[in-house]
Amino acid sequence: MGQTTDIRIGEILTRDPEEKTPPAYEGHGKQAKSLKKTLLITVGAILLVGLVVGGILWSRRGVVTVQAGKVMRQNLSAIVTASGQIMPPPGMFAQVNANSMGKVTEILVQEGDHVQKGQLLMKTEDVQQAADVSAQEAAVLNARADLSAQQAAVASASAALKTSQANLAQAQAKFNQAQADFKRNQELFKDQLIARQVFDQNLSDFEVARANLQSAQASVAQQKALLQQAIFNRDMRRASVAQNEADLLRAQNVYNQTIYRSPFDGIITSLPVHVGENVVPGIQNAVGSTLFQVSDLSVVTAQVDVDESDILNVKMGQPAEVTIDAIPNKTFQGHVTQIGMNAIAQSSGASAAGTTDTTQEAKDFQVVVTLDRPPAGMRPGLSATARITSATANNAITIPIQALTMRERRELEPPSKASKALTAEPLTSAEEKKEDQDIQGVFVVRKGRAVFTPVKTGIMGTLNVQVLSGLQPGDEIVTGSYEVLRTLKNNAKIKVNDKALLGPNGPT
């Protein structure tokens, strides 16, 4: 059918123009003209639409789609979050280790038992230690008996000395009397007033009295020496008693190290040993075998590790909220009661004070939060998280933290100033430092453009940050996305994506 039409058209084209068109072909010519007209109209419409779309795209070139939010007033709290574990206060928790080597012979409590200060909890082998105590007790008794005997000897020597001193006084008196009689009779004998026999008798009495005096003096000296010897022996026995008592005290101390009592009122929170198990004491830096753990859980604390970037914001008495993994969906109120002064290395957990480590490893500081009303059934070592309120600001001007960004000063210069800088003299080091200075700010939406505005910030909450200067409530600012804020230029054309419009606390 198509071929027949083509032959007829060819015949028409080869006809003489003056010949009349047969009536059979007049309808086909009108159809061709109508098709051509429709085609032209369609092409024109397409071109018109293309021009309109191109014009719109051309007018929107360089426009960045952003998310925006409003600057608002609200109450804001700065929160320091740290994790750690539930523990009793330092003075109310004790882990008792072995003091001596030997076997556990007696355990008088079980884990979870309530105990009182001084209560006997455990014993280890004490045969040798008890024998040493008995031997030293006997030695002390013997030494004390010797001391008593020497004290009696001192008393006897003292009495003998007094007797000798009395005899000496009597001999001295008789000597004085005999000497006076002798001198008087000697004069009488010279004058021949007494007989020779009387004089000789008187001389004999004088010599006897002098001999008795010398004997009494020697006796006193001897008794003094005996008294000094007795006193010396008594002091030696006293020293012996003191030495034996010290040895007894040492033996008792060694014996007492086989007996373990509760250091305070509390609960047995750990009992890792059994009867018959060998335990060893600590050696140098190595601790001894752990026997039991006593905890006073009348006061419960959360000991958490605060990062060094937050520790300066934590103060004594600040309120805190504590969550315990073992008690989900509950929050317990508390307050800061202790702040560690020494940094703790995160990798080892050891105190970093006084070390010469030159690495830039992050450090933590231990902070103790005391729970105001601790729940029952707490156990040391339970995982906990504390949210410490380090600062508050009521009715503060706030923006989302994500809206904050940093720009170098040189990026904020207008193009005209930047172009002039190309032909200007080289900048000094101070000027270069100023040009490289980072400025904190936000992009404010003004007449379809993002205008970088420096701001001064205050406390920082979980999602929002306080603005001290640079913005007013109701200002519209660019809040996202992160990729847009990272590359957005000052005074750039923007379009706010209404579907992603953000308020200070998230999507609205």
Secondary structure, 3 states (H helix, E strand, C coil): CHHHHHHHHHHHHHCCCCCCCCHHHHHHHHHHHHHHHHHHHHHHHHHHHHHHHHHHHHHCCCCEEEEEEECEEEEEEEEEEEEEEEECCHHHEEEEECCCCEEEEEECCCCCCEECCCCEEEEECCHHHHHHHHHHHHHHHHHHHHHHHHHHHHHHHHHHHHHHHHHHHHHHHHHHHHHHHHHHHHHHHHCCCCCHHHHHHHHHHHHHHHHHHHHHHHHHHHHHHHHHHHHHHHHHHHHHHHHHHHHHHHHHHHHHCCEEECCCCEEEEECCCCCCCEECCCECCECCCEEEEEECCCCCEEEEEEECCCHHHCCCCCEEEEEECCEEEEEEEEEEEEEEEEEEECCCCCECCCCCCCCCCCEEEEEEEEECCCCCCCCCCCEEEEEEEEEEEEEEEEEEHHHCEEEEHHHHCCHHHHHHHHHCCCCCHHHHHHHCCEEEEEEEEECCEEEEEECEEEEECCCEEEEEECCCCCCEEEEECHHHHHHCCCCEEEEECHHHCEECCEEC
